[in-house]
């Protein structure tokens, strides 16, 4: 296939360990502020530490370092928590923080300033309404009913009309220079709104910015100020979301880009870097629809890196405070598509460990789930025509790193370095094709139909066992071998579809609405004959067995899709139009068959819960990862499709050697855990 243009080579940074960490981890009484003692505890030296100073207060109340002053408790530990098992909370000063950063630099460790937009802290009552924040209530994030939360919304204006972002761009470089920080970590609130767009920010200020920039006209009774009427503000918000939803989302995407471009420019001029959390764990589509954040636009604004909040292990045991869910496949697919959408920006994976203040502990209560997450994230691959296959991520950001013991550090370091020990390996499976143009067209399509997005298709198919762990941009397929998977091909522009039809180095599998016209496929099947039904089309391959059967259709969608309730909190799912479970399973089986990758073919009754992925490390060596979705041990029989010469266990489990029989082997996979094997083929 000949591309019209190519993505620049992916700048894949070397594998690194980063730490998100409180001052509580160090000791301000020690000559080196406890840095060496901490490194003795970890047993290795991280490349960067994101010093978590928690609150926007840290920036806004900066007094310089001409005099020494003592920080409030919520700068010194998360929200001012009283301490940990090692030491009580210490009252750090501004000069001691500068000394700590200098000590980190002596060890070659970068220090990033990390804050959220929140105010207040532990046992503050009421939180946030004193000092700087109390003097500027107009900057607080405002819900659709007019109530506010104690958090800066950085797109606001001051009372005098000045943009907060202009004030921020003057302040932030000065703070970083005074302390010697190497860069800024934009955490929650500075990287995206704290609440979703249907709910916030509907203040007079932001609605005024919206109408000024878009020209959108509001109904007469809602056009004026609503600050004195919660009922009218609620009505105005409801009208905007119902009638100007696409404009509202587009306005926020442009505003976040403008904010980010200004901050990037100011920091880069000062020789500093900026790394952003992704928008509340979300993939490119949900980040845009739910939070108004467009990763490609932020990449264009100049960000130096993203931190993908992969917190599925914690969510699966209820760390978010909601009933436990199993978002493993959903969250594992996020960095894959983030990298496809913004290939030039490095991504680090947030690795949730424990949080004493928020009261969750994955290392103690869910270590097998965390191990599975580590191996899944480290096996994700992105294709670039000039650079070939590369890992999607640059390594972990440990969160939080304050209360981790030496044996836990050894385990973590070993797991991540095992996961990244084959960086040049290529994904064995079906490559997901990313199109910027289709992504742009997805937004109005979703609002109108609530149809499945690329991310929804990928993670739902992965949960059915489909090998969809690699991605490539549609203009960057030169040199790529193997099957391609395209979700929602009807959203592709005609030139991109024509280019795909010229791909001849493997099968092409399309999944999308049945009632869209496409050339006759080598084989196809649909979930039903009703309007809006889904269809799977395969070009360049014929099935080895009978076509899949899809005996049941999907449940009907609600009659009024515009009135479907939106989720309030990030773990709550977005509503999608139902797709038949039988159709989804048939699609997964088709992808497995077309991939030529290893597959699970038998075993215990729990075998349907075992999912497999594989990397091609050399001509005769494959790295095979098996994950168990169930809370029970599962015996799985694996077909490698070629005779096996030897099997080496990479993980600590299973402890017994595995004995192949021809092209097959059997292995026991721990509950909610993973097994990683290096298989040498004859």
C-alpha positions as CSV (number, residue, x, y, z in Angstrom):
1,X,0.0,0.0,0.0
2,X,1.2,3.5,-0.8
3,X,0.6,6.2,1.9
4,X,-0.3,9.7,1.1
5,X,1.7,10.9,4.1
6,X,3.6,9.2,6.9
7,X,3.7,9.8,10.6
8,X,7.1,11.0,11.8
9,X,9.1,8.2,13.5
10,X,7.8,7.5,17.0
11,X,10.2,9.0,19.5
12,X,10.2,6.1,21.8
13,X,12.1,7.0,25.0
14,X,14.0,4.4,27.0
15,X,12.2,2.4,29.6
16,X,12.1,4.4,32.9
17,X,10.8,4.1,36.4
18,X,9.0,7.3,37.7
19,X,7.5,7.9,41.1
20,X,4.6,10.0,42.2
21,X,5.5,10.7,45.8
22,X,4.8,12.9,48.8
23,X,7.3,14.9,51.0
24,X,6.3,12.4,53.7
25,X,8.6,9.9,52.1
26,X,11.7,12.0,53.0
27,X,13.1,13.4,56.2
28,X,13.7,17.1,56.5
29,X,16.0,16.5,59.5
30,X,18.6,14.6,57.5
31,X,21.5,16.4,55.8
32,X,20.4,15.0,52.4
33,X,16.7,15.2,53.4
34,X,16.5,11.4,53.5
35,X,17.2,10.8,49.8
36,X,19.8,8.1,50.3
37,X,17.8,6.3,52.9
38,X,14.8,6.2,50.5
39,X,17.0,4.9,47.7
40,X,18.4,2.2,50.0
41,X,14.8,1.2,50.6
42,X,13.8,1.0,46.9
43,X,17.0,-0.7,45.8
44,X,17.1,1.3,42.5
45,X,17.1,4.9,41.4
46,X,14.1,6.3,39.5
47,X,14.7,8.6,36.6
48,X,12.1,11.1,37.9
49,X,10.1,11.9,41.0
50,X,6.8,13.8,40.7
51,X,6.8,15.6,44.1
52,X,3.1,15.6,45.1
53,X,2.4,18.9,46.8
54,X,-1.3,18.3,46.3
55,X,-2.9,21.8,46.1
56,X,-3.0,24.7,43.8
57,X,-2.3,26.7,46.9
58,X,1.3,25.7,46.6
59,X,1.6,27.8,43.4
60,X,-0.8,30.6,44.3
61,X,0.8,31.3,47.7
62,X,4.4,31.2,46.5
63,X,6.5,33.9,48.3
64,X,9.9,33.2,46.8
65,X,12.8,31.9,48.8
66,X,14.3,35.2,50.1
67,X,12.7,34.3,53.4
68,X,12.0,30.9,54.9
69,X,8.4,29.9,55.7
70,X,6.7,26.7,56.8
71,X,4.3,24.9,54.5
72,X,0.7,24.0,55.6
73,X,0.2,20.3,56.3
74,X,-1.5,19.6,52.9
75,X,1.7,20.4,51.0
76,X,3.7,18.0,53.0
77,X,1.5,14.9,52.7
78,X,-1.6,14.1,50.6
79,X,-4.4,16.4,51.8
80,X,-2.4,16.8,55.1
81,X,-2.7,13.2,56.2
82,X,-1.1,12.9,59.7
83,X,1.7,10.5,58.7
84,X,2.5,6.9,58.0
85,X,4.1,4.0,59.8
86,X,7.6,5.4,59.2
87,X,7.1,9.0,60.5
88,X,4.6,11.6,61.5
89,X,3.9,14.4,59.1
90,X,6.8,16.9,59.1
91,X,6.4,20.7,58.7
92,X,8.6,21.3,55.7
93,X,9.7,24.8,54.7
94,X,10.2,26.3,51.3
95,X,14.0,26.2,51.6
96,X,14.0,22.6,52.7
97,X,12.0,21.7,49.6
98,X,14.6,23.4,47.5
99,X,17.3,21.4,49.3
100,X,15.5,18.2,48.7
101,X,15.3,18.9,45.0
102,X,19.0,19.7,44.9
103,X,19.7,16.4,46.7
104,X,17.7,14.5,44.1
105,X,19.6,16.2,41.3
106,X,22.9,15.0,42.9
107,X,21.6,11.5,42.3
108,X,20.7,12.3,38.7
109,X,16.9,12.2,39.5
110,X,14.6,14.7,37.9
111,X,12.0,16.5,40.1
112,X,8.6,17.6,38.7
113,X,6.2,19.8,40.6
114,X,2.9,17.9,40.9
115,X,-0.3,19.6,42.1
116,X,-4.0,19.3,41.6
117,X,-6.5,22.1,41.4
118,X,-8.0,21.3,44.8
119,X,-7.9,23.5,47.9
120,X,-8.0,22.5,51.6
121,X,-6.9,19.2,53.1
122,X,-7.3,16.7,55.9
123,X,-9.7,17.9,58.6
124,X,-10.2,21.3,56.9
125,X,-13.7,22.6,57.6
126,X,-14.9,24.1,55.4
127,X,-12.4,23.1,52.8
128,X,-10.9,25.6,50.5
129,X,-12.7,28.8,51.4
130,X,-9.9,30.7,53.1
131,X,-6.8,32.5,51.9
132,X,-6.2,32.8,48.1
133,X,-9.1,30.6,47.1
134,X,-11.5,32.5,49.3
135,X,-10.4,35.8,47.6
136,X,-11.2,34.3,44.2
137,X,-14.4,32.3,44.3
138,X,-15.0,33.3,40.7
139,X,-12.4,30.7,39.7
140,X,-14.1,27.7,41.3
141,X,-15.4,24.9,39.1
142,X,-19.2,25.4,38.8
143,X,-21.8,22.7,38.4
144,X,-24.9,23.0,36.3
145,X,-27.0,24.0,39.3
146,X,-24.7,26.8,40.3
147,X,-23.0,25.1,43.2
148,X,-19.2,25.0,43.2
149,X,-16.5,22.7,44.4
150,X,-13.2,23.8,46.2
151,X,-11.2,23.5,43.0
152,X,-9.8,25.9,40.5
153,X,-11.2,25.7,37.0
154,X,-8.2,26.9,35.0
155,X,-10.2,28.1,32.0
156,X,-11.9,30.8,34.1
157,X,-11.4,34.5,34.2
158,X,-10.8,36.7,37.2
159,X,-13.4,39.3,38.1
160,X,-11.4,42.0,36.3
161,X,-11.6,40.0,33.0
162,X,-8.0,38.6,33.1
163,X,-7.7,35.0,32.1
164,X,-6.4,32.7,34.8
165,X,-4.2,31.0,32.3
166,X,-2.3,34.2,31.7
167,X,-1.7,34.7,35.4
168,X,-0.7,31.0,35.6
169,X,1.8,31.2,32.8
170,X,3.6,34.1,34.6
171,X,3.5,32.3,38.0
172,X,4.3,28.7,37.1
173,X,7.8,29.2,35.5
174,X,8.8,31.4,38.4
175,X,7.9,28.8,41.0
176,X,9.7,26.0,39.1
177,X,12.8,28.2,38.7
178,X,12.9,29.2,42.4
179,X,12.8,25.6,43.6
180,X,14.9,24.1,40.8
181,X,12.1,21.8,39.5
182,X,12.7,20.3,36.1
183,X,9.1,20.4,35.0
184,X,5.5,20.4,35.9
185,X,3.1,17.5,36.3
186,X,-0.4,18.7,35.5
187,X,-2.5,16.4,37.7
188,X,-6.3,16.2,38.2
189,X,-8.0,19.5,37.2
190,X,-5.0,21.0,35.4
191,X,-5.1,18.3,32.7
192,X,-8.9,18.1,32.4
193,X,-12.1,19.2,34.2
194,X,-12.7,17.4,37.5
195,X,-16.3,16.8,36.4
196,X,-17.8,15.8,33.0
197,X,-19.0,18.3,30.5
198,X,-22.7,17.6,30.9
199,X,-22.3,18.6,34.5
200,X,-19.8,21.5,34.4
201,X,-18.7,24.3,34.0
202,X,-21.9,26.3,33.4
203,X,-20.9,29.5,35.1
204,X,-21.7,32.8,33.4
205,X,-18.0,33.1,32.7
206,X,-17.6,29.9,30.7
207,X,-21.0,30.1,29.0
208,X,-20.0,33.6,28.0
209,X,-16.7,32.4,26.6
210,X,-18.7,29.7,24.8
211,X,-21.1,32.1,23.1
212,X,-18.4,34.6,22.2
213,X,-16.2,31.9,20.5
214,X,-18.9,29.9,18.8
215,X,-21.6,32.5,18.1
216,X,-24.2,30.2,19.6
217,X,-27.3,32.0,20.6
218,X,-29.2,31.1,23.8
219,X,-32.9,31.4,24.2
220,X,-33.9,34.9,25.4
221,X,-34.7,33.9,29.0
222,X,-31.3,32.1,29.3
223,X,-29.1,34.6,27.5
224,X,-28.4,36.8,30.5
225,X,-26.7,36.1,33.8
226,X,-27.9,33.1,35.7
227,X,-25.6,33.5,38.7
228,X,-28.5,34.5,41.0
229,X,-30.8,31.7,39.9
230,X,-29.8,28.1,40.3
231,X,-33.0,27.0,38.5
232,X,-32.2,29.2,35.4
233,X,-28.6,28.0,35.4
234,X,-29.8,24.4,35.5
235,X,-32.2,25.1,32.6
236,X,-29.4,26.8,30.6
237,X,-27.1,23.9,31.1
238,X,-29.8,21.4,30.1
239,X,-30.6,23.5,26.9
240,X,-26.9,23.7,25.9
241,X,-26.4,19.9,26.4
242,X,-29.6,19.0,24.5
243,X,-29.2,21.6,21.7
244,X,-25.6,22.6,21.3
245,X,-23.8,19.5,22.6
246,X,-21.3,19.2,19.7
247,X,-20.5,22.9,19.9
248,X,-20.0,22.7,23.7
249,X,-17.6,19.8,23.4
250,X,-15.7,21.5,20.5
251,X,-15.5,24.7,22.5
252,X,-13.9,22.9,25.4
253,X,-11.5,21.0,23.2
254,X,-10.3,24.3,21.7
255,X,-10.1,26.0,25.2
256,X,-8.0,23.1,26.7
257,X,-5.7,23.3,23.7
258,X,-5.3,27.1,24.0
259,X,-4.6,26.8,27.8
260,X,-2.1,24.0,27.2
261,X,-0.4,25.8,24.4
262,X,0.2,28.8,26.5
263,X,1.5,26.8,29.5
264,X,3.8,24.7,27.2
265,X,5.1,27.8,25.6
266,X,5.9,29.5,29.0
267,X,7.5,26.4,30.4
268,X,9.6,25.5,27.3
269,X,10.9,29.1,27.2
270,X,12.1,28.6,30.8
271,X,13.7,25.2,29.9
272,X,11.0,23.2,31.8
273,X,8.9,20.2,30.7
274,X,5.2,19.5,31.2
275,X,3.5,16.1,31.6
276,X,-0.3,15.7,31.8
277,X,-2.5,13.0,33.3
278,X,-5.0,11.7,30.7
279,X,-8.6,12.7,31.2
280,X,-9.8,10.5,34.1
281,X,-8.5,7.2,32.6
282,X,-10.3,7.7,29.3
283,X,-9.5,6.7,25.7
284,X,-9.4,9.4,23.0
285,X,-13.2,9.3,22.3
286,X,-14.4,9.4,25.9
287,X,-11.8,12.0,26.9
288,X,-13.4,14.2,24.2
289,X,-17.0,13.4,24.7
290,X,-17.0,13.3,28.5
291,X,-14.3,15.9,29.4
292,X,-13.7,18.0,26.3
293,X,-10.1,16.9,26.1
294,X,-8.5,16.0,22.7
295,X,-5.2,14.3,23.1
296,X,-4.1,15.1,19.5
297,X,-4.8,18.8,20.1
298,X,-2.8,18.7,23.3
299,X,0.1,17.0,21.5
300,X,-0.1,19.8,19.0
301,X,0.0,22.3,21.8
302,X,3.4,20.9,22.8
303,X,3.0,18.6,25.8
304,X,6.1,16.6,26.6
305,X,4.3,13.5,27.8
306,X,1.0,11.9,29.0
307,X,0.5,9.8,32.1
308,X,-2.2,7.2,31.4
309,X,-4.2,6.5,34.6
310,X,-4.4,2.8,34.4
311,X,-6.2,2.1,37.6
312,X,-8.1,-1.0,36.7
313,X,-6.6,-3.1,39.4
314,X,-7.8,-0.7,42.1
315,X,-11.2,-0.2,40.5
316,X,-11.7,-4.0,40.4
317,X,-11.6,-4.1,44.2
318,X,-13.6,-1.0,44.8
319,X,-10.8,1.6,45.3
320,X,-13.0,4.3,43.7
321,X,-15.7,3.8,46.4
322,X,-18.2,2.3,43.9
323,X,-19.3,-1.3,43.7
324,X,-16.3,-3.3,42.2
325,X,-16.3,-3.7,38.5
326,X,-13.9,-5.4,36.1
327,X,-12.5,-2.7,33.8
328,X,-9.3,-4.6,33.0
329,X,-9.8,-4.8,29.2
330,X,-11.4,-1.4,29.0
331,X,-8.4,0.3,30.7
332,X,-5.8,-1.8,29.1
333,X,-6.9,-0.6,25.6
334,X,-6.6,3.1,26.5
335,X,-2.9,3.7,26.0
336,X,-3.0,1.7,22.8
337,X,-5.4,4.2,21.2
338,X,-3.9,7.2,23.0
339,X,-0.6,6.4,21.3
340,X,-2.3,5.9,18.0
341,X,-4.0,9.3,18.3
342,X,-0.9,11.1,19.5
343,X,2.1,9.0,18.4
344,X,4.8,11.6,18.9
345,X,4.1,12.0,22.7
346,X,5.6,9.6,25.2
347,X,3.1,7.8,27.5
348,X,3.9,6.6,31.0
349,X,1.6,4.1,32.7
350,X,0.2,5.1,36.1
351,X,0.8,2.1,38.3
352,X,-1.6,2.2,41.3
353,X,0.0,0.7,44.4
354,X,-1.6,2.0,47.5
355,X,-3.0,5.3,48.9
356,X,-3.3,5.6,52.7
357,X,-5.4,8.8,52.5
358,X,-7.9,7.4,49.9
359,X,-7.7,4.0,51.8
360,X,-7.0,1.5,49.1
361,X,-4.1,-1.0,48.8
362,X,-3.6,-2.9,45.6
363,X,-0.2,-4.3,46.5
364,X,-1.6,-6.0,49.6
365,X,-5.2,-6.8,48.5
366,X,-4.9,-7.4,44.7
367,X,-1.3,-8.1,43.7
368,X,-2.2,-10.8,41.1
369,X,-4.5,-8.3,39.3
370,X,-1.8,-5.7,39.4
371,X,0.7,-8.2,37.9
372,X,-1.7,-9.0,35.1
373,X,-2.1,-5.3,34.4
374,X,1.7,-4.7,34.3
375,X,2.2,-7.5,31.7
376,X,-0.8,-6.4,29.6
377,X,0.3,-2.7,29.5
378,X,3.9,-3.6,28.7
379,X,2.9,-5.8,25.8
380,X,0.9,-3.1,23.9
381,X,2.6,-2.2,20.6
382,X,2.4,0.6,18.1
383,X,3.5,0.3,14.5
384,X,5.4,3.0,12.6
385,X,6.5,2.6,9.0
386,X,10.0,4.1,9.7
387,X,10.6,2.7,13.2
388,X,8.7,-0.6,13.1
389,X,7.0,-2.0,16.2
390,X,7.6,-0.3,19.6
391,X,6.0,-0.5,23.1
392,X,3.2,2.0,23.5
393,X,4.5,3.1,26.9
394,X,7.8,4.3,28.3
395,X,7.4,2.7,31.8
396,X,5.5,3.1,35.0
397,X,4.7,6.0,37.3
398,X,4.3,4.4,40.7
399,X,1.4,5.8,42.6
400,X,1.9,6.5,45.4
401,X,5.5,5.7,46.2
402,X,5.5,6.9,49.8
403,X,4.6,3.7,51.7
404,X,6.2,0.9,49.7
405,X,8.4,-1.7,51.4
406,X,11.8,-3.0,50.0
407,X,10.4,-6.4,49.1
408,X,7.5,-4.8,47.3
409,X,9.9,-2.5,45.4
410,X,11.8,-5.6,44.3
411,X,8.7,-7.3,43.1
412,X,7.5,-4.2,41.2
413,X,10.8,-3.6,39.5
414,X,11.1,-7.2,38.5
415,X,7.6,-7.3,37.0
416,X,8.0,-4.2,35.0
417,X,11.5,-4.9,33.7
418,X,10.3,-8.4,32.7
419,X,7.5,-6.9,30.8
420,X,9.8,-4.5,28.9
421,X,12.6,-7.0,28.4
422,X,11.6,-7.6,24.7
423,X,11.1,-4.0,23.4
424,X,11.6,-4.8,19.7
425,X,9.1,-7.7,19.7
426,X,6.2,-7.3,17.3
427,X,2.6,-7.9,18.2
428,X,1.1,-11.3,17.1
429,X,-2.5,-10.7,16.4
430,X,-4.7,-8.3,14.5
431,X,-3.6,-4.7,14.1
432,X,-6.2,-2.1,15.0
433,X,-6.3,0.7,12.4
434,X,-6.6,4.3,13.7
435,X,-7.9,7.1,11.5
436,X,-8.0,10.7,12.7
437,X,-10.7,11.5,10.2
438,X,-12.9,8.7,11.4
439,X,-12.3,9.8,15.0
440,X,-13.6,13.3,14.2
441,X,-16.7,11.8,12.5
442,X,-17.3,9.5,15.4
443,X,-18.5,12.3,17.7
444,X,-21.7,13.4,15.8
445,X,-22.3,9.8,14.9
446,X,-22.3,8.8,18.6
447,X,-24.5,11.6,19.6
448,X,-27.0,10.6,17.0
449,X,-26.9,6.8,17.3
450,X,-24.9,5.9,20.5
451,X,-23.0,3.5,18.3
452,X,-19.9,1.7,19.5
453,X,-16.6,3.6,19.2
454,X,-13.2,2.1,18.2
455,X,-12.2,1.8,21.9
456,X,-15.5,0.1,22.7
457,X,-15.1,-2.5,19.9
458,X,-11.4,-3.1,20.9
459,X,-11.9,-3.7,24.6
460,X,-15.1,-5.7,24.2
461,X,-13.5,-8.0,21.6
462,X,-10.4,-8.3,23.8
463,X,-12.7,-9.4,26.7
464,X,-13.9,-12.2,24.3
465,X,-10.3,-13.3,23.7
466,X,-9.6,-11.5,20.4
467,X,-5.8,-10.6,19.9
468,X,-6.2,-6.8,19.5
469,X,-3.1,-5.5,21.3
470,X,-1.3,-3.6,18.5
471,X,-2.3,-0.5,16.5
472,X,-1.2,1.5,13.5
473,X,-2.3,4.8,12.0
474,X,-4.0,4.4,8.6
475,X,-1.5,6.6,6.8
476,X,1.4,4.6,8.2
477,X,0.8,1.0,7.1
478,X,3.8,0.7,4.7
479,X,5.8,-2.3,5.6
480,X,3.2,-3.7,8.0
481,X,2.4,-7.4,7.8
482,X,-0.6,-9.4,9.0
483,X,-4.3,-8.9,9.5
484,X,-5.9,-5.5,10.0
485,X,-9.0,-4.7,12.0
486,X,-11.1,-1.6,11.2
487,X,-14.0,-0.6,13.5
488,X,-16.7,1.6,12.0
489,X,-15.3,1.7,8.4
490,X,-18.3,3.8,7.3
491,X,-16.6,6.7,9.0
492,X,-13.5,6.6,6.8
493,X,-13.1,9.1,4.1
494,X,-13.2,7.6,0.6
495,X,-9.4,8.0,0.0
496,X,-8.6,6.1,3.2
497,X,-11.0,3.3,2.4
498,X,-9.6,3.0,-1.1
499,X,-6.1,2.8,0.4
500,X,-7.2,0.0,2.8
501,X,-8.7,-2.0,-0.1
502,X,-5.2,-2.0,-1.6
503,X,-3.7,-3.7,1.4
504,X,-2.6,-7.2,0.4
505,X,-0.3,-8.4,3.2
506,X,-3.0,-10.0,5.3
507,X,-6.7,-10.2,5.8
508,X,-8.8,-7.1,6.3
509,X,-11.6,-7.4,8.9
510,X,-14.3,-4.7,9.1
511,X,-17.0,-4.4,11.8
512,X,-19.7,-1.8,11.6
513,X,-23.3,-1.1,10.6
514,X,-24.8,-3.6,8.3
515,X,-26.8,-1.1,6.2
516,X,-23.7,0.7,4.9
517,X,-22.6,-0.2,1.4
518,X,-19.3,-2.0,1.0
519,X,-17.8,-4.2,-1.8
520,X,-18.7,-7.9,-1.5
521,X,-16.6,-9.6,1.1
522,X,-15.0,-13.0,1.0
523,X,-17.3,-13.8,3.8
524,X,-19.5,-11.9,6.2
525,X,-22.2,-12.3,8.9
526,X,-24.6,-9.9,10.7
527,X,-26.3,-9.9,14.0
528,X,-29.7,-9.5,12.5
529,X,-31.6,-7.9,9.6
530,X,-33.0,-5.0,11.5
531,X,-32.0,-1.4,10.9
532,X,-28.8,-0.5,12.7
533,X,-27.6,-4.1,13.0
534,X,-23.9,-4.8,13.0
535,X,-22.0,-6.7,10.3
536,X,-18.6,-8.3,10.2
537,X,-16.9,-8.4,6.7
538,X,-13.6,-10.2,5.9
539,X,-11.5,-9.6,2.8
540,X,-8.5,-11.6,1.9
541,X,-9.3,-14.7,3.9
542,X,-11.7,-17.6,3.9
543,X,-12.9,-19.4,7.0
544,X,-11.5,-22.8,7.7
545,X,-14.8,-23.9,9.1
546,X,-18.5,-22.9,8.8
547,X,-19.5,-19.3,9.0
548,X,-20.3,-18.2,12.6
549,X,-24.0,-18.2,13.5
550,X,-25.6,-15.3,15.3
551,X,-28.9,-16.7,16.8
552,X,-30.0,-13.6,18.8
553,X,-30.3,-10.0,18.0
554,X,-29.3,-7.2,20.3
555,X,-31.8,-5.7,22.8
556,X,-33.5,-2.6,21.4
557,X,-32.1,0.8,22.2
558,X,-34.2,3.4,24.2
559,X,-36.5,5.4,21.9
560,X,-35.0,8.8,22.9
561,X,-31.2,8.5,22.8
562,X,-30.8,12.2,23.5
563,X,-32.4,11.7,26.9
564,X,-30.1,8.8,28.0
565,X,-28.5,9.8,31.4
566,X,-24.8,10.6,31.4
567,X,-22.3,9.2,33.9
568,X,-21.2,11.5,36.7
569,X,-18.1,9.8,37.9
570,X,-15.3,8.4,35.8
571,X,-15.7,4.6,36.6
572,X,-19.4,4.8,35.6
573,X,-19.9,3.5,32.0
574,X,-21.0,5.6,29.1
575,X,-24.2,4.3,27.5
576,X,-23.8,2.5,24.1
577,X,-26.4,1.1,21.9
578,X,-26.6,-2.7,22.6
579,X,-24.8,-5.2,20.4
580,X,-25.7,-8.9,20.3
581,X,-23.5,-10.9,22.6
582,X,-23.6,-13.7,20.0
583,X,-22.4,-11.3,17.3
584,X,-19.6,-10.0,19.5
585,X,-18.4,-13.6,20.2
586,X,-18.5,-14.5,16.5
587,X,-16.4,-11.4,15.7
588,X,-13.9,-12.4,18.3
589,X,-13.7,-15.9,16.9
590,X,-13.2,-14.5,13.4
591,X,-10.3,-12.3,14.6
592,X,-8.7,-15.2,16.4
593,X,-8.9,-17.4,13.3
594,X,-7.6,-14.7,11.0
595,X,-4.7,-13.7,13.3
596,X,-2.6,-16.9,13.1
597,X,-1.7,-16.1,16.7
598,X,-1.6,-18.7,19.6
599,X,-5.0,-19.6,20.9
600,X,-6.6,-21.2,23.9
601,X,-8.4,-24.4,22.7
602,X,-9.3,-26.3,25.8
603,X,-8.9,-26.8,29.5
604,X,-11.0,-26.6,32.6
605,X,-14.5,-25.1,32.8
606,X,-12.9,-21.8,33.6
607,X,-11.0,-21.8,30.2
608,X,-13.4,-19.2,28.7
609,X,-12.0,-16.7,31.1
610,X,-8.4,-17.1,29.9
611,X,-7.2,-14.5,27.5
612,X,-4.0,-14.8,25.5
613,X,-1.7,-12.3,23.8
614,X,1.7,-13.0,22.1
615,X,4.7,-11.1,20.9
616,X,7.1,-12.3,18.2
617,X,10.6,-11.9,19.7
618,X,12.5,-13.7,16.9
619,X,11.8,-16.2,14.1
620,X,11.4,-19.0,16.5
621,X,10.6,-17.3,19.9
622,X,7.3,-16.0,21.1
623,X,6.4,-14.4,24.4
624,X,3.0,-15.6,25.4
625,X,0.9,-13.9,28.1
626,X,-2.2,-15.6,29.6
627,X,-4.6,-13.7,31.8
628,X,-7.4,-15.0,33.9
629,X,-10.6,-13.0,34.2
630,X,-12.1,-15.3,36.8
631,X,-11.5,-15.5,40.6
632,X,-10.5,-19.2,40.3
633,X,-7.5,-21.1,39.0
634,X,-8.0,-22.0,35.4
635,X,-6.3,-24.7,33.4
636,X,-5.8,-23.7,29.8
637,X,-4.6,-25.7,26.8
638,X,-2.8,-23.5,24.2
639,X,-2.3,-24.2,20.5
640,X,0.8,-22.5,19.2
641,X,0.1,-23.5,15.5
642,X,3.7,-24.7,15.2
643,X,5.6,-27.5,17.0
644,X,7.1,-26.4,20.3
645,X,10.8,-27.0,21.1
646,X,10.9,-25.6,24.6
647,X,9.0,-23.4,27.1
648,X,10.6,-21.1,29.7
649,X,8.5,-19.5,32.4
650,X,9.1,-15.8,32.8
651,X,6.8,-15.2,35.8
652,X,7.3,-16.8,39.2
653,X,4.2,-18.9,38.6
654,X,3.8,-21.7,37.7
655,X,6.8,-23.3,39.6
656,X,6.7,-26.6,37.7
657,X,8.2,-27.0,34.2
658,X,5.7,-27.1,31.3
659,X,5.9,-30.0,28.9
660,X,4.7,-29.4,25.4
661,X,3.0,-32.0,23.2
662,X,3.5,-31.2,19.6
663,X,2.2,-27.7,19.0
664,X,0.2,-27.6,22.3
665,X,0.9,-27.2,26.0
666,X,-1.2,-26.8,29.2
667,X,-0.8,-24.3,31.9
668,X,-2.6,-23.3,35.1
669,X,-3.3,-19.6,35.4
670,X,-3.9,-18.0,38.9
671,X,-7.1,-16.2,39.9
672,X,-7.3,-12.8,38.3
673,X,-3.6,-13.2,37.5
674,X,-1.2,-13.8,34.7
675,X,1.4,-16.3,33.4
676,X,4.1,-15.2,31.0
677,X,6.0,-17.7,29.0
678,X,8.8,-17.7,26.4
679,X,8.0,-20.4,23.9
680,X,10.7,-21.6,21.4
681,X,9.2,-23.1,18.3
682,X,10.8,-25.9,16.3
